[in-house]
Amino acid sequence: MILRAACHVHSTWSYDGSWTINELSQLFKGRGYDVVLLTEHDRGWSEEKRLRHRNECRTVSSDGFLVISGIEYSESTNTNHVLTWGDVPFAGENVPTVDLLRHVKIHEGICVFAHPARKNAWKNFLPEWKDLLDGVEVWNRKSDGWAPSESGIEIANEYGLPGYVGLDFHTRKQLCPITLRIDVDGGLTEENVLLAMQQRCVTGIAFTVTSDTFLRPVFRSVAVVPEKIRSIGAFLLKCTQRSVSQFK
């Protein structure tokens, strides 16, 4: 079974989220997704809160649509971020990255190194992490815009890690034709989805282009053009809005 997953999604359980889990399920179900992989920020969390979050995800899920509970951890400098899924006890806040990765692996969870370009997190990547990770984000809509991450691509290629694509959804601004395709053996269950992710049966798709294509370094030189246009357009729009507000 081939599933379409919206990966790296934040609900109001995150301090900066704006959509409830139920609203997100309706949104992504309506856009043709089968799975939502939630990744709530670890700030202010506890083991009790994690269990309540898992319970709400199970309540919102249905026979044809699955919402999976997950946490996005950050260390003390808020530079390295790791996306995690699975029934893993809460690790705490500000946990050093290597300790977090070991904690999640001991409990057979999933770990993905998030948005390497954000705050130049890629510079902190250590070779020994590769055996503790299940993937790396090579395209993050919020951090990377309309082009993949050059640093993410380099990490994926050098260490043989699957390339994940994430919306990093907080608001409608992050909606984008980015999908994580998951090849699941069996029915639509959390166990089957996580097993497929552990077995690296995932493919990132962005604007109909698969990760097999955009993991090639040459693709970056082409894809960066629309992102530059988008960035320039956003900058000009902000300048225009500021100018108009001054005359009001």
Phi and psi in degrees as a GROMACS rama.xvg file:
@    title "Ramachandran Plot"
@    xaxis  label "Phi"
@    yaxis  label "Psi"
@TYPE xy
-95.8369  123.23  ILE-2
-112.242  146.727  LEU-3
-104.007  119.292  ARG-4
-116.765  137.939  ALA-5
-91.1389  112.277  ALA-6
-103.129  146.062  CYS-7
64.8981  72.5635  HIS-8
-124.999  135.571  VAL-9
-112.077  135.37  HIS-10
-108.13  -171.175  SER-11
-69.7915  -4.13308  THR-12
-72.8376  -18.0421  TRP-13
-88.9959  149.638  SER-14
-62.4643  -23.5845  TYR-15
-113.042  12.2351  ASP-16
-80.5963  158.079  GLY-17
-129.495  -4.14736  SER-18
-120.478  139.286  TRP-19
-73.0594  164.585  THR-20
-62.1966  -40.3952  ILE-21
-64.5069  -41.0879  ASN-22
-64.0122  -39.751  GLU-23
-64.9572  -39.9492  LEU-24
-62.9825  -40.4126  SER-25
-67.719  -40.7081  GLN-26
-60.9937  -52.865  LEU-27
-76.6342  -30.2562  PHE-28
-62.2878  -41.1252  LYS-29
-68.1402  -20.0597  GLY-30
-97.3467  11.5695  ARG-31
89.1616  12.4228  GLY-32
-84.7378  154.819  TYR-33
-104.305  -24.7937  ASP-34
-139.462  142.702  VAL-35
-117.632  122.712  VAL-36
-99.0363  95.2185  LEU-37
-72.9883  147.339  LEU-38
-144.095  80.4513  THR-39
-76.6541  143.466  GLU-40
-61.9835  143.813  HIS-41
-76.5863  -11.6712  ASP-42
-60.629  124.954  ARG-43
78.8142  11.9338  GLY-44
-92.4633  167.89  TRP-45
-152.628  172.406  SER-46
-63.9754  -38.2664  GLU-47
-63.0598  -40.7953  GLU-48
-67.9475  -38.3112  LYS-49
-59.3924  -43.7294  ARG-50
-66.6829  -38.555  LEU-51
-65.0627  -38.5331  ARG-52
-63.781  -45.2097  HIS-53
-59.7727  -40.0294  ARG-54
-65.5825  -40.9641  ASN-55
-66.0617  -38.078  GLU-56
-61.8651  -41.9694  CYS-57
-65.1569  -37.2753  ARG-58
-66.3773  -39.9282  THR-59
-75.8254  -29.2415  VAL-60
-65.5487  158.022  SER-61
-137.978  -177.742  SER-62
-60.4715  -32.7801  ASP-63
-107.535  4.85016  GLY-64
-150.502  134.671  PHE-65
-125.268  131.486  LEU-66
-113.609  121.495  VAL-67
-109.383  128.292  ILE-68
-71.7428  138.762  SER-69
-156.942  163.585  GLY-70
-129.153  138.5  ILE-71
-101.093  112.192  GLU-72
-94.7278  148.803  TYR-73
-133.57  152.098  SER-74
-91.0408  -172.805  GLU-75
-61.7755  -28.6151  SER-76
-89.409  -2.90235  THR-77
59.3749  32.7809  ASN-78
-102.307  -57.1138  THR-79
-81.2477  127.243  ASN-80
-122.161  140.425  HIS-81
-129.435  127.914  VAL-82
-87.3395  132.302  LEU-83
-132.929  147.09  THR-84
-139.865  160.228  TRP-85
116.233  166.196  GLY-86
-82.6818  71.8392  ASP-87
-109.042  125.831  VAL-88
-54.0894  144.757  PRO-89
-57.8041  131.24  PHE-90
-87.3185  -15.5511  ALA-91
102.864  173.448  GLY-92
-95.6828  153.828  GLU-93
58.99  33.6941  ASN-94
-79.1207  132.393  VAL-95
-53.8816  141.445  PRO-96
-54.582  -48.4215  THR-97
-63.2166  -36.5342  VAL-98
-67.0093  -38.9284  ASP-99
-63.3089  -47.7522  LEU-100
-58.53  -42.7602  LEU-101
-65.1267  -40.5522  ARG-102
-60.4465  -46.6043  HIS-103
-67.09  -40.2101  VAL-104
-67.4944  -38.31  LYS-105
-57.9035  -34.861  ILE-106
-97.2247  17.1692  HIS-107
59.3571  37.3539  GLU-108
-93.4849  -176.251  GLY-109
-109.202  135.856  ILE-110
-127.176  130.554  CYS-111
-131.927  127.482  VAL-112
-72.3715  119.967  PHE-113
-90.9908  151.326  ALA-114
19.0033  76.4163  HIS-115
-58.969  -27.3345  PRO-116
-76.626  -22.5979  ALA-117
-66.1728  124.351  ARG-118
53.1332  26.0142  LYS-119
54.6102  41.5942  ASN-120
-60.1441  -26.3932  ALA-121
-58.1428  -27.3975  TRP-122
-66.8858  -20.761  LYS-123
-91.6232  -5.87691  ASN-124
-65.6391  129.676  PHE-125
-109.559  139.015  LEU-126
-53.2732  -34.4289  PRO-127
-69.5861  -11.7961  GLU-128
-72.6722  -23.7219  TRP-129
-59.5167  -34.2029  LYS-130
-79.6215  -7.91197  ASP-131
-105.088  -6.41606  LEU-132
-104.456  150.623  LEU-133
-104.888  -2.93377  ASP-134
171.035  176.225  GLY-135
-141.237  140.219  VAL-136
-71.988  120.078  GLU-137
-104.18  -6.35781  VAL-138
-152.531  112.122  TRP-139
-118.503  116.653  ASN-140
-58.889  -40.8168  ARG-141
-72.0603  -43.8109  LYS-142
-85.7848  -37.8448  SER-143
-99.7806  -16.8686  ASP-144
75.3839  -131.95  GLY-145
-97.7347  18.4865  TRP-146
-140.271  150.797  ALA-147
-69.4877  167.405  PRO-148
-87.617  120.524  SER-149
-61.5794  -41.713  GLU-150
-67.9234  -36.6474  SER-151
-64.6729  -41.6637  GLY-152
-62.5987  -42.401  ILE-153
-63.4087  -41.608  GLU-154
-65.7869  -45.0394  ILE-155
-59.8582  -44.6573  ALA-156
-70.4122  -42.4412  ASN-157
-68.7496  -36.5717  GLU-158
-109.51  6.61217  TYR-159
64.3462  37.1551  GLY-160
-97.4049  143.359  LEU-161
-60.1471  142.652  PRO-162
-91.3773  114.67  GLY-163
-94.0301  151.36  TYR-164
-119.926  134.364  VAL-165
-133.401  142.042  GLY-166
-76.3191  -29.1356  LEU-167
51.4436  48.9127  ASP-168
-71.3512  124.291  PHE-169
-125.221  -39.2804  HIS-170
-138.935  177.305  THR-171
-60.8179  -18.8622  ARG-172
-58.0887  -29.1941  LYS-173
-89.028  -1.71404  GLN-174
-64.256  134.016  LEU-175
-168.807  150.54  CYS-176
-72.9149  63.5093  PRO-177
-116.837  126.721  ILE-178
-137.432  139.915  THR-179
-99.3582  114.558  LEU-180
-87.6853  127.876  ARG-181
-121.396  123.874  ILE-182
-93.7985  101.505  ASP-183
-101.044  137.096  VAL-184
-95.9668  103.472  ASP-185
115.545  -161.676  GLY-186
-80.4185  179.071  GLY-187
-84.4049  89.6168  LEU-188
-133.722  158.102  THR-189
-60.722  -41.1722  GLU-190
-59.6658  -44.6346  GLU-191
-67.7908  -39.3579  ASN-192
-64.8895  -47.25  VAL-193
-65.6479  -36.9822  LEU-194
-63.413  -42.1609  LEU-195
-63.0693  -38.0444  ALA-196
-67.2556  -39.3586  MET-197
-64.1497  -34.9551  GLN-198
-84.7068  5.12151  GLN-199
62.9026  33.4107  ARG-200
-89.6659  55.1271  CYS-201
-129.072  148.194  VAL-202
-140.207  127.015  THR-203
-81.4849  138.083  GLY-204
-130.486  125.543  ILE-205
-134.618  122.287  ALA-206
53.557  41.5759  PHE-207
70.6858  -0.419275  THR-208
-93.7791  130.278  VAL-209
-85.9813  160.211  THR-210
-62.7631  -24.7839  SER-211
-58.2304  -30.8698  ASP-212
-86.0113  -50.8301  THR-213
-80.5257  -1.58  PHE-214
-78.3351  -11.0491  LEU-215
-78.1303  125.806  ARG-216
-52.943  -32.9539  PRO-217
-64.5602  -26.8212  VAL-218
-65.0742  -32.324  PHE-219
-59.2885  -40.4451  ARG-220
-64.7816  -26.5677  SER-221
-86.3426  -44.0525  VAL-222
-68.9722  -23.8951  ALA-223
-69.2216  -20.3835  VAL-224
-61.7432  -54.3905  VAL-225
-62.8373  -30.5823  PRO-226
-67.1119  -38.9638  GLU-227
-64.7254  -40.0601  LYS-228
-63.2953  -43.471  ILE-229
-62.8055  -43.3268  ARG-230
-63.9557  -43.4475  SER-231
-64.8278  -41.7901  ILE-232
-62.8304  -42.0098  GLY-233
-64.9148  -39.2651  ALA-234
-64.9367  -44.6358  PHE-235
-64.6668  -37.4052  LEU-236
-64.3529  -41.9904  LEU-237
-62.8264  -41.6263  LYS-238
-62.8871  -40.921  CYS-239
-64.4134  -44.3784  THR-240
-62.6999  -38.8139  GLN-241
-65.9882  -41.2914  ARG-242
-64.5196  -41.4477  SER-243
-65.7514  -41.8532  VAL-244
-64.1338  -28.9157  SER-245
-68.815  -24.5849  GLN-246
-96.9212  1.12667  PHE-247
